[in-house]
Amino acid sequence: MEQTVHFILKGVLDRSLAETVLDEIGERPYIHYRADGSGLFSIDFYAACMLKDRVLKLGGQFAILDLSDECRIALQYCGWPVHDGVALVAAENPTTENSNLEVSGGEPEAPCPGCGKGLKIDGVGLYSCPVCGTHFHADNRGRTTPYESMHLSQ
């Protein structure tokens, strides 16, 4: 059973806050972590890059939702994938990366959780179905999980 831990980030995402988050993730990297980022007003570039790199190294998954434009840009500049206001870092197991994804014509495919249509994907990440509009996350096993943005930040 997969567990998800939800929490709120406020103020500045600096090294101190990033290390606090990493301490939690380091204890239980197999759990998905979701943070409400609507309370963030600034992101330190070094802290964001360190957080992304260490989450990947630990083999965890960490998403920050409802980011301001400035915070979203800072995370994107650091290499965080951002889709529909959600910044997501998800580690892939290099030995099984995309190994269970259906392959159609040499490209990986995953089913849309909304309509079931097989969609070509580039591996682990956030996607949107062009048929029904469902937003979803695809993992390295080809499993898809829908998500919905609350559209709190524009």
N, C-alpha and C positions, 0 to 999 in steps of 0.2 A: 504494500500500500504506500503510495507516494504522499508525503506530507508537505504542506506549504506553511511557511512562517511569514506573517504579514507585520510590517512595522512602518513607522513614519520617520522620515528624515527632515530635519529643520535646520535653517541657518546656512552655514557654509560646509560643503563637503570638502574638508581638508584632510591632511594626513591623520590627525587624531581620530576623526570620525570614521575614516576609511579603515583604520586599524581596529577600531571597535567592531565594525561590521565583519571584518576578516576574522577576528577572534571567534565570533559566533559561527561563521561559515566553516572555519577550520575544525570546530568541534563536531559538526554534523554536515559534511559536504554533500551528502546524499539527499538532503532536503532542499526543496525549492524555496527561494527567498524572494519576497515581493515587497518593495518599499514604495510608499506614497511620497513622491518627490515634490508635491505642490508647496511644501514649506521651505524648499531650498531656494536661496536667492543668489548663490554663487557656488562655483565648483572650481577647486584648485586643479589645474591641469595635471600636475605630477600625481596628486592623490587619485584622480580618476584613472589615469593610466596604470598606476600601481594596483588599484582595486581590480581593474579588468584583468590584468596579467595574473594576479594571485588567485582570483576566482577560477580562471582557466587552469592554472597549475594544480589547484586543489581538487579539480574535477566537479565543481559545483555549478549552480545555476542561480543567477541573481538578476532581477528585473526592477527597474525604477520607472514608476508610472507618473503621469500628470506633471511633466516637467515644463518649466517656462522655456520660452524660445532660447534665451541665453544659455540656460543649463543644457538644453538639448544640443545646441551647437557645440558647447564645450565637450560633451561626451562623444559626439560624432567626430570631432577633431582628434580625439584620443583613440578612435577606432571602434567605439561601441556601435553596434548595429541599432538603429532607431527606426521604428515603424509605427505610424499612427500614435505618436507621443509616448511610446514605450521603448525604453532602452533595455536591451536584454543581452546578458553575457551567459552563454551556456557552453560548458566544456563538452567536448566530443571525445569519446574513447578512440584513440588512433587505431587500435587493432580492430574495432568494429564499426568504424565510421561509415555510415551509409550502407552497411553490409546487409541490413534487412529491408532496405527500401526496394520497392518494386522497380524494375528497370524496364523502360519502354524505349526502344530505339537507342540504347546506350545512355539515356538520361534517367536519373532517379525520379520516381513518382510516388506521391502520397495521396490518400483520399481526403477530400474536403469533409470536415466533420459536419457541415451543414447539409450538403446535397449529395455527398458520396462520390462526386466526380473525381477521377484520377487526375492530379495536376503535376506537371513537371516542376521540380524544385531543385535548388542548388545545394541541398544538404540541410543541416540544422539551421533554423531561423524562423523569422516571422513572415507570414504570407497572407495574402488576401485572395479569395476565390473570385475569378472574373465572372462566374455564372451566377452565384447567389449573394456575393458580397461578404461572406463570412470571413472574419479575421481569425487566423489560427497560428499556432506554433507547431512546427514539425521537429521531432527529435531524431537522434541518430539511429533509432530503430524503426523509423517510418510511422510512428504514432503521431497523431495530430490532436491538438487540444485547442478548442475555440477560446477566444478571449474577446472582451468587449471594452472599448475605451469609454471612460466616463466623460471625456471632452471637457475637463475642468480647466485646462490651460489651452490657450489659443495661440 
